Each structure stands twice: as C-alpha cells, then as structure tokens.
Amino acid sequence: MPAPLSDCPEKAPAVVHEHITDALKDPALIRLTSTTVLARFETMKVYAALGAVRTLLETGRISPGHTVVDSSSGIYALALALACHRYGLRCHIVASTTVDATMRAQLDVLGATVDQMPPSHSLRLDQERRVRHVRALLAERPDVHWMRQYHDRVHHAGYREFAELVTAALPPGPLTVVGAVGTGASTGGLTAALRESGRPVRLVGVQPFGSVTFGSEGFSDPEAIIAGIGSSIPFGNVRHELYDTLHWLDFRHAMAGAVELLRRHAVFAGLSTGAAHLVARWESGTNTSEEAEGTYLVLGADTGHRYTERVFARHTEALDPAVLRPERITGLGELRPPWAVMEWAGRAAPPGAVAPAPVEPAAPPGAVTPADGSGGTERFPRPERSRAVTGGSR
C-alpha cells in the first residue's frame, strides 16, 4: 500500500516557471561515485544563449524584434531559438550537417529559419562552410546581429548563474571541472566565475583529434564528427590559460564513455558527455594530488538522442572503459591517438589556435552600428524564410 502523503519525505516546493528556458537551464546533478557528480543538461547552451541575449538587450546592442544569426552544430541552435522565443527576437541558424530531423523540426516550429550544410565527413569543411555562409548572409543583410558564439565573450556571462548553482549544491573545497572545450564558453565561463569566488578549481579540458584548439589538427578521426567538442577553426572564446590538464580522445573512446554512462548509471547523454565521463573516471582514479580529495564535476552538455544510431545502436561494439588508459605526454610533439593526456598548466594558445580579428561587412546607409563592431544595427526588417539544403539533415 502506498505511504500516506503525510509520511513522504519533505521536498522543496515545486517552482512554476514563466518560460521553458528557466526549467531547461538548470541541470540534473547526479552522483556517479563518492567523489564525482555529473551535471546532466538537456541543453547546456541555454545558459550561454540566455546570458548573451539578455546582456545584448540590456546594453542596447539588440532590441526586441531584431534578427540574430549564428552557426551551430545543434545544441546552441536550439538554445538560441529558445532565447529568441523568450525575448521576442527573430532567429536564423546556419546549421551543421550533424543537425538531425528532430532538431530541425523543433527549430522550425519555434519560428527559426534554417540553412543547413550538405553532408560532410570533415569537421573542418563543415565549419568553414558554415562561417562562409554566415558572412555571405551578413553581406546581404548587414542589419542582422551575428551572435558569434565562437568569439564573443558575452557567451560566458550566463555561466555565472551556473557557478552559483554549483557552489550551493556541492560541498566546499577543491573542485575539478571536467568538460569538452568546444567554444570555450561553458568550461571557461564556469571556471572563471568559480575561481573569482575564491574556490580552488582545476580545469580538465577534453578535445578530439583533428581540432585546432589545442594543437591536434594534424590528425583525423574518420569515424565521426564529434560536434561540440573541438574545432577546425580558431575560437576566440577559448581562454587557454584557464586549463590545467588536456585530454585528447578519438571517437571510439568517447563512445565507450557514453555507452558505459548509460549502462552503469542509466544516464542517456551525448558523445561530449561520454568523453568527459571517461576522462573523469580515469582522473579520479589516478590523481594523488591535493585536488583528488575534493569533488569532480563532469559537464554533460546534452542528451544522447542525436547519437542513437551512430553510438547507442552499436553498443555491443563499445570498448571496455576499465582497460582504457591515456598516454601521458609532455608536449604536443608527442601527441598520438587514440587517447593522450598532458598537463597544460595554463599555457598560451598554440599558434594555429589564435583567432584573427573578425571582419564585419559594412553597415547599410542610415543604419546605426554599435561602436564595438559587433555587426548589429537598429534596423529590423523581417527576413525571408530560407530553405535547408536538400539531404542536409541526418
């Protein structure tokens, strides 16, 4: 017989949210081991998109009704569309080949217009196509605001709120944050905010092979594009000096982590989360430094839905994490697949990862352009709905 309601454990009153973004931005905090906690998001970049849009509105760089545009491999696209829905903005996405039909349907219903790149097996080609396409759009319609999630530090702002949540939820003391580097906003924004509060934080970044961000562009991983973990182009939002340790993993190792996370902890999460989980599993088991006495926080950026066929349907092929070990290296010249680890120790960006200054198209006559060169103006004509490239989603 069910226990009377009066005998149930007391819980905090449920919160009624004014908008879905308020519910989505906070993660489920799940204990994986006695020292490791997973912050599992449905869409982590809601923090980045909400913080960026809110800051841009507050500073007058955009206004309600304005059109914003950006390139995305999927997670940020949905987050930006949700933020635009909340604040009355128009949204245009230049989407990666990795954006699937489920994501496309959500973007369409939310009112975002989408241009999707054709299928590609090259992360570099996919990203370069998207950036070229955004620049072409800006040349045609310089009245829109380019969000520049890869370069505009405004995307770090939202993670201060996440830092407050972490501080309230986790015990005090040393903290090791483990997460995919990606654009640098989540790991960098969270860590910077936590360190500013006085907390000792060690930052462990995760990268794929083939990413320019931390010097692995000389390698390729033909099995998959691990969207959201690395980049083939320099990202200005990555603050290399914040990172203490770097891990580079191939697709097979990220897959092993994702499958084990579901099998052992019943958590269905994406490849970047799987990679971070595998790294945290090894780090927490081998670290004998003072930080090992504290807590490990694994950042889980999204769910595993868009990896169902490529990862979870192939779960019987997954490697056993218990036998996987990285190769320790002391310099990028020693870097080799399939898994390597290096003490980055706050080094500067490798030469190939230094982002050039952005070149913005000239504003049309009569438009009021922000002094910061962000590309936004105060003219807000309604855009034509664009069409996706046939066969672009999968």
Disulfide bonds with the S-S distance in Angstrom:
none
